[in-house]
């Protein structure tokens, strides 16, 4: 699998691609423990996601702050990415109505601007 260049990934993140997303676009993020940036990527993942190494690499290369939220997993997250786990993180994921993990959320001004759900959607961001 080829990784998308930074510009391609940013373009993909800005395009509407949320037809199958259960996450409601425009909704504010539920309460969370981090200080929100103007624009950020939130990766919500669970135990069935498999190897997310390429996804982590791609989102880190965007230059946008990345947050990781574990719905129920103890999978490792790369150094430098804040990782939120436990019952409150699971409640956060549930309140977003994530339908399939991993979910990648583009957040702007505290509101969900775009969302991609599932391994297939996440991998589609990695190929040009």
N, C-alpha and C positions, 0 to 999 in steps of 0.2 A: 504494500500500500504506500503510495507516494504522499508525502505531506504537502499541503497547500502552502504556497508562499504567503507571507504575512498579509499582503494586500488582498489576496484572494479570500483568505479567512475573514478579514474585516469586511469585505464586500458581502460575503455570505451571511455574516452576522447582521448586516444592515438590511438584508432583503426579507420580505415576508416569506416565511417557510414554516408556518405553524399550523397548517391545515389539520394535522392529527393531534395537536397539543390539547391536553385537558387544562393546562394552565391558562388562566384568563389574562389576556394581554390588557395592559393598562391598569391592572390592579396593583396596589402598593404591596411591597414585600411584607410578609408578616413580621412581627417583632423578632429581632435577631441581635446577637451580641457584638457585632462589629459596627464601626463607624462607616456609614455609607459614603462611597465616592460618587462623583457626578455620573460616572459611567463605570459599570463593573460587570463581570461575568460570574454567575453563581452556578457551580456544578453540583447537582444533587445526585447522589449515587447510592446504590444498595449492593447487597452481597452477590446478586446474580449478574452483575455488569461485566465480569471478566476483566481482562487486562485493559486498563485505560491509559497505559503509558503514552501512546501516541496522542490521545486527546489532551492529556495533561501538558505534553510538550507543545502542542499547537496553541492551546489557550494561553500558556505562559509567554509564547512568542508574540502575542498581540500587543503587549504593552499595557493592556487594560488590567486593572486590579482583578484578581481571581479569588473567589471564596469557594471552599468545599464544604458541603453539608452531607453528612452521612445519615441516610434514612434508617439504616440498620446494620451497616457494615463496619468491619474493623480493618478494611483494606488500607494499605499505606498510601499516603498522599505525598507528592514531592516536597522537599524542603522549600520553605518560602511561601507556601500556600496555606493560609489559615484554614484549619480543619475543625469543624464543629460536629461533635458527636453526642450521643445520649438521647434521653427521652424528649428534651426540648427541641433538639435538632429533628427528631422523627416527627414531632408535632408540627414543626415548621414545614417539613416536606408534605405532610398530610394536608395541612391547611392550604398549600399551593394547589392541591389536587393533581399532583404528578401522576400521570397514567402509566408511564413506562420509564424505567431508569436505564442509563443515566439521563438526566435532564440538564440541558444547558440553557441558562436564562441570561439574556442580555438585559441589563437593568439600567435605566437612565432616570436620574432624579428620584430614586427610590421606587420607581414603578417598572413593571415587567414590560419591556419594549418588544421582545421577541423570545420565542421558546422553541427548543428542539427536544424531542423526547425519543428515547430508545437508542440502542446501539447503532442501528442503521442510519438514523438521522445524524447522530454524532459522527459516524464515520464519513457521511456524505460531506461534512465540512472539511475533511482532511484530504479529499481528492479534488483536483481542479475540474 
